[in-house]
Amino acid sequence: MDTPLSTIAVVGLGTMGKGIADVLARAGREVIGIDISEAAAGQAVAALEASTARAVARERITEEERRDVLARFRTYSDLQAAADADLVIEVVPESYEAKQEVFRALDTIIRPDAIIATGTNALSVTRLAADSAHPERVLGLHFFTPVQAMKLVEVVSCVLTAPQAVEAVTTLAHDLGKEPVAVGDRPGFVADGLLFGYLNQAAAMYEAKYASREDIDAAMKLGCGLPMGPLELLDLIGVDTARTVLEAMYSESRDRLHAPAPILKQLSEAGLTGRKSGRGFYTYDAAGSATTVRDALTPLESAITAQGREVRSVGVAGSGTMASGIAEVFAKAGYEVVLAARSQEKADTAKARIAKSLARSVDKGRMTGEARDETLARITAAGSVDAFAEVDLAVEAVAEDLAVKQELFARLDKICKPGAVLATTTSSLPVVACARATSRPQDVIGMHFFNPAPAMKLVEIVRTVLTGDDVHATVREVTAKIRKHPVDCGDRAGFIVNALLFPYLNNAIKMVQEHYATLDDIDAAMKLGGGYPMGPFELLDVVGLDVSLAIEQVLHREFRDPGLAPAPLLEHLVAAGCLGRKTGRGFREYARR
């Protein structure tokens, strides 16, 4: 194990194996590709030829360097070809039987000091090592697809793994330009351990017909900045693969959040495994294609048939960042806006905040000085919601407290003219409870904007069982006019985004609480392996630990799932006043401003 890993065998030349071989060969390693399928071996060679040709065309490598890379990659159909390898990376299908067969054969072929790395993301590395003649040389080396682009590599050791083996593959990962994260042996490790629970919840949400596949995916991309929606990602990963990983996670955790959603079994057994089969949650124009095509579930452009109400003026109740941001959005779109707070002073302060925001837009060349002046002129600051008497749409953005909101809606019911639409921006409270505080619950709907409202494109439109069709149509039309993307969802805790986001954040906290991984490793894993713009602990500190705890508590109360119970570590930090960036300390410490 003290020798450098210069000759590496890759067993299994599917999508992952091809990517690993490509990266290794480009990094100067001698690569032995092994697959029982000559077609797969041929495809691996063709893939490397194509990727290196693109690199030459983009002037990243020379033609001579390309020839050297291609010469370093040789393919075989017999495991015997791995005899001289310093490291064997196994990426055969996710089953103990298939992997153990490879391991048993390698024990009789490779040198005693050679390392065996399994590419599993679902099976027990300990179990695979225990069945090996030399368990000390067995570990996990979990790359992420596409291997060429994804920086994360999880280095998985078990109680049997020799530290020298871990050190050798960690050095290799660095040499490949990757970011290795050391983790222990449990299903899913860090990145997939957090990712697949989230994907499973999204599949269950879709199966329950809570929201359309398009709206679920759009919500998570626009609301969280993710590169792909969860159902799109399941199709890319493979529905069958996701089911296998979740089964392994559930067998260990017994957490209902990891119990595979029935739709994953139904799709898998029907052969609808995602992109690779041409159909999964979406339909593709061919097997292996990334291009979706219309199918029976594709929403029609004219799906909403109700006639909306005319909206010319909008009232926004509140004086905080969200209220001023929403008022700015409506004013920019040409609506006359009344921004009402509990006092004239607070309303004027909120309008001044909008003026500063618009000034920044002018400085950055995003709008003209004339447009700024016209936008500000459309906003009237008022010291009371009594000024909402003639607005067509009233939007409340006050404190996230049900009693406060109900009191406000009871007032709006008396103040606003008949036919006015009343909207709440709540992110976690029941919209119907606000509606019931009025004598016109059919006029009440949820419009959940995301912070900062001027920048974030998503609006979750929340219908209650009492909301009128014309009110729903009105709010969708208005959302389009203010250049936001509407997604429809029902009136239940968390709606789409928070219902999927916060259990993921809670599970990240549990990983730290259980000393499985560090804050830094988890944040790095999710940014590098999952494409998240922020790691979970970075995001928790930005959102606020008190806000996060309140949302977790609401989700737990509504769904009554033990897996949704807030992590005790989160509760302890909130009790200690460590609320994140706003207090200077949360999961991390911050310099005081």
C-alpha positions in Angstrom: 0.0 0.0 0.0 3.1 2.2 0.2 3.5 2.2 -3.6 1.9 5.0 -5.7 -1.3 4.1 -7.4 -0.1 4.2 -11.0 -1.9 1.3 -12.5 -5.7 1.2 -11.8 -8.3 -1.3 -12.9 -11.9 -0.2 -13.3 -14.3 -3.2 -13.2 -17.6 -2.3 -14.8 -17.7 0.1 -17.7 -21.2 1.6 -17.4 -21.8 5.3 -17.1 -19.9 5.6 -13.8 -17.1 3.3 -14.9 -16.6 5.1 -18.2 -16.4 8.5 -16.3 -13.8 7.2 -13.8 -11.7 5.6 -16.5 -11.7 8.9 -18.4 -10.6 11.0 -15.3 -7.9 8.5 -14.4 -6.4 8.3 -17.9 -6.3 12.0 -18.3 -4.5 12.2 -14.9 -1.7 10.1 -16.2 -2.7 6.7 -14.8 -2.5 3.4 -16.6 -6.1 2.3 -16.8 -7.3 -1.2 -17.2 -11.0 -1.3 -18.1 -12.8 -4.6 -17.5 -16.3 -5.5 -18.5 -17.8 -8.8 -19.6 -19.7 -6.9 -22.3 -17.5 -6.2 -25.3 -20.1 -3.6 -26.4 -19.7 -1.7 -23.0 -15.9 -1.8 -23.4 -16.2 -0.5 -27.0 -18.5 2.3 -25.7 -16.0 3.3 -23.0 -13.2 3.6 -25.6 -15.5 5.6 -27.9 -16.5 7.9 -25.0 -12.9 8.6 -24.1 -12.1 9.3 -27.8 -15.0 11.7 -28.0 -14.2 13.5 -24.8 -10.5 14.0 -25.6 -11.4 15.1 -29.2 -13.6 17.8 -27.6 -10.7 18.8 -25.3 -8.4 19.2 -28.3 -11.0 21.2 -30.2 -11.3 23.5 -27.1 -7.5 23.7 -27.0 -7.4 22.2 -23.5 -5.0 19.5 -24.6 -2.8 18.9 -27.7 -3.3 16.1 -30.2 -0.1 14.5 -28.9 -1.5 14.6 -25.3 -4.7 13.1 -26.6 -2.9 10.1 -28.2 -1.0 9.6 -24.9 -4.4 9.5 -22.9 -5.9 7.0 -25.3 -2.8 4.8 -25.2 -3.1 4.6 -21.4 -6.6 3.1 -21.6 -6.9 -0.6 -22.4 -10.0 -2.8 -22.2 -10.5 -6.5 -21.4 -13.3 -8.9 -20.7 -11.5 -11.0 -18.1 -10.7 -10.0 -14.5 -7.3 -11.6 -14.9 -6.2 -8.4 -16.6 -6.2 -6.7 -13.1 -3.3 -8.8 -11.9 -0.8 -6.0 -12.0 -3.1 -3.2 -10.7 -2.2 -1.2 -7.6 -5.9 -0.3 -7.1 -9.1 -1.9 -8.4 -12.2 0.2 -8.5 -15.4 -1.9 -8.7 -18.5 -0.3 -10.2 -20.6 -3.3 -11.1 -24.4 -3.3 -10.4 -25.6 -2.6 -6.9 -26.1 -6.1 -5.5 -24.1 -8.0 -2.9 -24.0 -11.1 -5.1 -22.5 -9.3 -8.1 -19.9 -7.4 -6.0 -18.9 -10.4 -3.8 -18.4 -12.4 -7.0 -15.9 -9.8 -8.2 -14.2 -9.5 -4.8 -13.7 -13.3 -4.5 -12.2 -13.5 -7.9 -9.9 -10.5 -7.3 -8.6 -12.2 -4.1 -7.0 -14.9 -6.2 -5.8 -12.5 -8.9 -4.3 -9.2 -7.6 -1.3 -8.7 -5.3 -1.9 -8.8 -1.5 -0.8 -5.2 -1.2 -3.2 -3.9 -3.9 -6.3 -1.9 -2.8 -9.9 -2.8 -3.7 -12.4 0.1 -3.7 -16.1 -0.4 -4.2 -18.1 2.3 -5.9 -21.3 1.4 -4.0 -23.5 4.2 -2.6 -26.0 1.8 -1.0 -24.4 -1.4 0.2 -22.3 -2.1 3.3 -18.5 -1.7 2.7 -18.0 -3.6 6.0 -19.9 -6.6 4.7 -18.0 -6.6 1.4 -14.7 -6.3 3.3 -15.5 -9.0 5.7 -16.0 -11.4 2.8 -12.6 -10.6 1.4 -9.4 -12.5 2.0 -7.7 -9.2 2.9 -10.4 -7.0 4.5 -7.8 -4.4 5.5 -7.4 -3.3 1.9 -11.1 -2.8 1.1 -12.8 0.6 1.2 -15.4 2.7 -0.6 -14.6 5.2 -3.3 -17.8 7.0 -4.2 -17.6 9.2 -7.2 -20.5 11.3 -8.5 -21.8 11.5 -12.0 -20.8 13.1 -14.3 -17.4 12.1 -12.9 -15.5 14.5 -15.1 -17.4 17.5 -13.7 -18.3 16.6 -10.1 -15.5 17.4 -7.6 -16.7 15.3 -4.7 -15.3 11.9 -3.9 -16.4 10.2 -0.7 -13.7 8.0 0.8 -15.5 5.4 2.9 -13.6 3.4 5.5 -14.9 0.7 7.9 -13.6 -0.8 11.1 -11.5 -3.3 9.0 -9.9 -0.8 6.7 -6.2 0.0 7.0 -5.4 3.7 7.4 -2.7 3.4 4.7 -5.3 2.4 2.2 -7.4 5.4 3.1 -4.4 7.7 2.8 -3.4 6.2 -0.6 -6.8 6.8 -2.2 -7.2 10.2 -0.6 -3.9 11.2 -2.2 -5.2 9.8 -5.5 -8.4 11.8 -5.3 -6.4 15.0 -4.7 -4.2 14.1 -7.7 -7.4 13.8 -9.8 -8.4 17.3 -8.9 -11.2 16.1 -6.7 -12.3 17.0 -3.1 -12.2 13.9 -1.0 -14.4 13.7 2.1 -13.7 11.0 4.7 -16.8 9.2 5.9 -17.8 6.1 7.8 -19.7 3.1 6.5 -23.5 3.6 6.4 -25.9 3.5 3.5 -25.9 6.6 1.4 -22.8 8.0 3.2 -23.1 11.8 3.4 -24.3 13.2 0.1 -26.7 10.4 -0.9 -27.7 9.9 2.7 -29.2 13.4 2.7 -30.1 13.5 -1.0 -32.1 10.3 -1.3 -34.4 11.1 1.6 -35.3 14.4 -0.1 -35.8 12.7 -3.4 -38.0 10.1 -1.8 -40.2 12.7 -0.1 -40.6 14.5 -3.5 -41.7 11.2 -5.1 -44.2 10.7 -2.3 -45.5 14.3 -2.7 -46.0 13.7 -6.4 -47.6 10.3 -5.8 -50.1 11.9 -3.4 -51.1 14.3 -6.3 -50.2 17.2 -4.0 -48.5 19.0 -6.9 -47.6 18.3 -10.5 -44.1 16.9 -11.4 -43.4 20.2 -13.2 -44.4 22.3 -10.2 -42.4 20.2 -7.8 -39.3 20.5 -9.9 -39.7 24.2 -10.7 -40.3 24.9 -7.0 -37.0 23.3 -5.9 -35.0 24.8 -8.7 -36.4 28.4 -8.3 -36.9 28.3 -4.5 -33.6 26.7 -3.6 -31.3 27.4 -6.5 -30.8 23.7 -7.3 -29.5 22.7 -10.8 -32.3 20.0 -11.2 -35.6 19.3 -9.7 -36.0 16.1 -7.6 -38.1 14.2 -10.1 -35.8 15.2 -13.0 -32.8 14.0 -10.8 -34.5 10.7 -10.0 -34.9 10.1 -13.8 -31.2 10.9 -14.3 -30.0 8.7 -11.4 -32.4 5.9 -12.3 -35.6 5.1 -10.4 -34.4 1.6 -9.8 -31.1 2.8 -8.4 -32.9 5.2 -6.1 -35.1 2.5 -4.9 -32.1 0.2 -4.1 -30.3 3.0 -2.2 -33.5 3.8 -0.2 -34.1 0.2 0.7 -30.6 0.0 2.1 -31.0 3.2 4.0 -34.4 2.1 5.4 -33.0 -1.3 6.5 -30.6 0.4 8.7 -32.5 3.5 9.9 -36.1 2.3 10.0 -37.0 5.9 9.4 -40.2 6.2 7.4 -38.7 9.0 5.5 -36.3 6.4 3.9 -39.0 3.8 3.2 -39.2 3.9 -0.7 -42.3 5.7 -2.0 -44.5 3.0 -3.6 -44.3 4.8 -6.9 -40.6 4.0 -7.1 -41.4 0.3 -6.9 -44.2 0.6 -9.5 -42.0 2.5 -12.0 -39.0 0.2 -11.4 -41.0 -3.0 -11.9 -42.7 -1.6 -15.0 -39.2 -0.9 -16.5 -39.8 2.9 -16.4 -36.5 3.6 -14.8 -35.9 7.1 -16.1 -33.7 8.5 -18.8 -31.9 5.2 -19.5 -35.2 3.6 -20.4 -36.7 6.6 -22.1 -39.4 7.0 -19.5 -39.7 7.5 -15.7 -41.4 10.4 -14.1 -41.1 12.1 -17.4 -41.1 10.8 -21.0 -38.0 11.2 -23.2 -37.6 11.2 -26.9 -35.3 8.1 -26.8 -33.7 5.8 -24.3 -30.6 7.6 -22.8 -31.8 11.0 -24.0 -32.1 14.1 -21.8 -34.8 15.6 -24.0 -38.3 15.4 -22.6 -41.4 15.1 -24.8 -45.0 15.8 -24.1 -47.0 13.0 -22.6 -50.5 12.5 -21.1 -49.3 14.2 -17.9 -47.9 17.4 -19.5 -50.0 20.3 -18.4 -51.9 22.2 -21.1 -51.3 25.9 -21.5 -55.1 26.5 -21.2 -55.6 24.3 -18.1 -57.1 27.2 -16.1 -60.5 28.0 -17.6 -61.9 30.3 -14.9 -62.1 34.0 -15.6 -59.9 36.0 -13.2 -60.8 39.3 -11.6 -59.3 42.6 -12.7 -56.4 43.8 -10.5 -55.2 47.4 -10.8 -54.2 48.2 -7.3 -52.5 46.2 -4.6 -52.2 46.6 -0.8 -49.2 45.2 1.0 -49.5 44.9 4.8 -46.2 44.9 6.8 -43.0 46.9 7.2 -40.3 44.2 7.2 -37.9 43.1 4.4 -40.5 40.8 2.8 -43.3 43.4 2.8 -41.1 46.0 1.2 -39.7 43.5 -1.3 -43.2 42.4 -2.4 -44.3 46.1 -2.7 -41.3 46.8 -4.9 -42.1 43.8 -7.1 -45.7 45.0 -7.7 -44.8 48.6 -8.3 -42.1 47.6 -10.8 -44.8 45.7 -12.7 -47.0 48.8 -13.0 -49.5 48.3 -10.2 -50.5 51.1 -7.8 -49.4 49.9 -4.4 -50.4 50.9 -0.9 -47.8 49.9 1.6 -49.4 49.8 5.1 -47.6 49.4 8.4 -48.6 49.8 12.1 -47.5 53.5 12.0 -46.8 56.1 9.4 -43.1 56.1 10.5 -42.8 52.4 9.9 -44.4 52.7 6.5 -42.1 55.5 5.5 -39.1 53.5 6.6 -40.2 50.6 4.5 -40.7 52.8 1.5 -37.2 54.3 2.1 -35.9 50.7 2.0 -37.5 50.3 -1.4 -35.9 53.5 -2.6 -32.4 52.2 -1.6 -33.1 48.9 -3.5 -34.2 50.8 -6.6 -31.1 53.0 -6.4 -28.9 50.0 -6.4 -30.7 48.7 -9.5 -30.0 52.1 -11.2 -26.3 52.0 -10.2 -26.0 48.5 -11.6 -27.7 49.5 -14.9 -30.7 47.3 -14.4 -33.2 50.2 -14.6 -33.1 53.9 -15.5 -33.5 56.8 -13.1 -36.8 57.6 -14.8 -38.1 54.1 -14.2 -37.0 54.3 -10.6 -38.9 57.5 -10.0 -42.0 56.1 -11.7 -41.9 53.0 -9.6 -41.5 54.9 -6.3 -44.4 57.2 -7.4 -46.7 54.2 -7.6 -46.1 53.4 -3.9 -48.2 55.1 -1.2 -47.0 54.6 2.4 -49.8 54.4 4.9 -49.9 54.1 8.7 -52.9 51.7 8.7 -54.5 49.0 6.6 -57.6 51.3 6.6 -56.0 52.6 3.4 -56.8 49.3 1.7 -60.5 50.2 1.1 -60.2 50.4 -2.7 -57.4 47.9 -3.5 -58.2 44.9 -5.7 -55.6 42.6 -4.0 -54.5 42.8 -0.4 -51.3 40.9 0.5 -50.3 40.4 4.1 -46.6 40.0 5.0 -46.8 40.5 8.8 -45.3 38.3 11.5 -45.5 34.5 11.1 -47.9 34.2 14.0 -51.4 32.7 13.3 -53.2 34.9 15.9 -51.6 38.1 14.4 -52.6 37.0 10.9 -56.1 36.1 11.8 -56.7 39.4 13.5 -55.4 41.2 10.4 -57.7 39.2 8.1 -60.7 39.9 10.3 -59.8 43.6 9.8 -59.3 43.3 6.0 -62.7 41.6 5.8 -64.3 44.7 7.1 -62.1 47.2 5.2 -61.6 45.8 1.7 -64.3 46.2 -0.9 -66.4 43.2 -2.0 -64.5 41.2 -4.7 -61.1 42.1 -3.4 -58.7 39.1 -3.2 -57.1 38.6 0.2 -53.7 36.8 0.1 -51.4 35.6 2.9 -47.6 35.2 2.4 -47.3 32.6 5.2 -44.6 30.0 4.7 -45.9 27.4 7.2 -49.3 28.4 8.7 -52.6 27.0 7.4 -54.1 29.4 4.9 -57.6 28.2 5.6 -57.3 29.4 9.2 -56.8 32.9 7.8 -59.7 32.4 5.5 -62.0 31.4 8.3 -61.3 34.7 10.1 -63.2 36.4 7.3 -66.8 36.2 6.1 -65.5 35.5 2.5 -63.2 32.5 2.7 -63.6 32.0 -1.1 -61.6 35.2 -1.6 -58.6 34.1 0.4 -55.5 32.4 -1.0 -51.8 31.9 -0.2 -49.1 33.7 -2.2 -45.8 32.5 -0.7 -43.0 34.7 -2.0 -39.3 33.8 -1.3 -36.7 36.1 0.2 -35.4 38.4 -1.3 -38.7 38.9 -3.2 -37.3 41.2 -6.0 -34.8 38.5 -6.9 -36.5 35.2 -6.3 -38.7 34.0 -9.2 -40.9 31.5 -7.3 -44.3 32.1 -5.9 -46.2 29.1 -4.3 -49.9 29.6 -4.9 -51.8 27.9 -2.1 -55.5 27.0 -2.6 -57.6 26.0 0.3 -60.7 23.8 0.0 -62.7 27.0 0.1 -60.8 29.2 -2.5 -62.8 30.2 -5.5 -61.6 29.2 -9.0 -61.7 32.8 -10.1 -59.5 33.8 -7.2 -57.0 31.2 -8.1 -57.1 32.3 -11.8 -56.6 35.9 -10.7 -53.5 35.2 -8.6 -51.9 33.1 -11.3 -52.5 35.9 -13.8 -51.0 38.5 -11.4 -48.0 36.3 -10.6 -47.2 36.1 -14.4 -47.6 39.9 -14.8 -45.1 40.5 -12.0 -42.7 38.1 -13.8 -42.7 35.4 -11.2 -43.1 31.7 -11.8 -46.3 30.3 -10.1 -46.6 26.8 -8.8 -49.8 25.4 -7.4 -50.1 23.5 -4.2 -52.6 22.6 -1.5 -52.9 24.0 2.0 -50.7 21.8 4.1 -47.6 22.5 6.2 -44.5 23.6 4.3 -46.2 23.7 0.9 -43.7 22.3 -1.6 -40.3 23.9 -0.9 -40.2 23.9 2.9 -41.8 20.5 3.2 -38.9 19.1 1.1 -36.1 21.4 2.3 -36.4 21.3 6.1 -36.4 17.5 6.6 -33.2 17.5 4.6 -31.7 20.2 6.8 -32.9 18.4 9.9 -31.2 15.1 8.7 -28.0 17.0 8.2 -28.1 18.2 11.8 -28.7 14.6 12.9 -25.5 13.5 11.1 -23.5 16.0 13.1 -25.3 15.2 16.3 -24.4 11.5 15.8 -20.7 12.4 15.0 -21.0 10.8 11.6 -19.5 13.8 9.7 -18.4 17.3 10.4 -20.2 20.5 9.4 -17.5 21.4 6.9 -17.6 17.9 5.3 -21.4 17.9 5.0 -21.5 21.4 3.5 -18.7 20.4 1.1 -20.5 17.2 0.1 -23.8 18.8 -0.7 -22.2 21.6 -2.7 -19.8 19.5 -4.6 -21.8 16.3 -4.8 -25.4 17.6 -5.0 -24.9 21.0 -6.8 -26.4 22.9 -3.9 -25.6 26.6 -3.9 -25.1 26.5 -0.1 -24.3 23.7 2.3 -27.1 22.8 4.8 -25.3 24.5 7.8 -24.5 27.6 5.8 -28.2 27.8 4.8 -29.5 27.1 8.4 -27.4 30.0 9.7 -28.7 32.3 7.0 -32.3 31.3 7.5 -32.1 31.5 11.3 -32.1 28.5 13.6 -35.2 29.8 15.4 -37.1 30.1 12.1 -35.9 26.7 11.0 -37.0 25.1 14.3 -40.4 26.7 14.1 -40.9 25.2 10.5 -39.6 21.8 11.7 -42.1 21.9 14.6 -45.0 22.8 12.2 -44.1 19.9 9.9 -43.8 17.5 12.8 -47.2 18.5 14.2 -49.0 18.2 10.9 -47.5 15.0 9.6 -46.8 13.3 12.9 -43.9 11.4 11.5 -41.1 10.6 14.1 -38.5 11.3 11.4 -39.6 14.9 11.2 -39.1 15.6 14.9 -36.6 18.5 15.2 -33.0 17.3 16.0 -32.2 17.9 19.7 -29.0 19.8 18.7 -31.2 22.4 16.8 -33.4 22.8 19.9 -30.4 23.2 22.2 -28.8 25.9 20.0 -32.0 27.9 19.8 -32.5 27.6 23.6 -28.9 29.0 24.0 -29.7 32.0 21.8 -27.4 30.8 19.0 -29.7 31.7 16.1 -27.3 32.0 13.2 -25.7 35.0 11.4 -28.2 37.4 13.0 -26.8 36.7 16.5 -23.2 36.1 15.4 -23.3 32.4 16.3 -25.3 29.4 15.1 -23.6 26.3 13.8 -20.6 28.5 13.1 -19.4 31.8 14.6 -19.6 35.1 12.7 -17.9 38.4 13.1 -20.2 41.0 14.6 -21.1 43.9 12.3 
